[in-house]
Amino acid sequence: MTHIAATQNAAHPIPFTAGGASWRRPLRSAGAVTGGLLLTFAITTVVDLVLHALGIFPAFGVRMSDALFGLALSYRIAFNTAGSYVAARLAPRSPERHALALGGIGVVLSTVGAIVMWDHGPGWYSIANIVIALPCAWAGARVFRC
């Protein structure tokens, strides 16, 4: 029995495409964006923890200086760009759209973070995290295209 005949006889037919993989593409797309998000989250968290352990950042619960928030923002720019590059690299097609989708998720997560953490740091830092999300996503897509 051919693949086409098997899908026509199924209770819930799967649309036939070249290779029969039409249902895998959305999963690969979600995986690409999730992979970029997880990389960004993991590497940012590790660097934050290392800087706390080395005494560069103060103990948890102690407010950092604006200069240290500037340091945190600088490596977040690099890591957000890297995460968007990974999303573009893993994308089954339209790498720019996947990178920008991750940037959109970054805007939402940064906005939630700004609302929740507004009193724990300078307002400029919270706003900057929101503002950098889409430009970093665009930069990650551009790096992928090079």
Secondary structure as GFF3:
##gff-version 3
##sequence-region A 1 146
A	DSSP	alpha_helix	3	9	.	.	.	ID=ss1
A	DSSP	three_ten_helix	18	20	.	.	.	ID=ss2
A	DSSP	alpha_helix	24	53	.	.	.	ID=ss3
A	DSSP	alpha_helix	66	90	.	.	.	ID=ss4
A	DSSP	alpha_helix	95	117	.	.	.	ID=ss5
A	DSSP	three_ten_helix	118	120	.	.	.	ID=ss6
A	DSSP	alpha_helix	123	145	.	.	.	ID=ss7
###
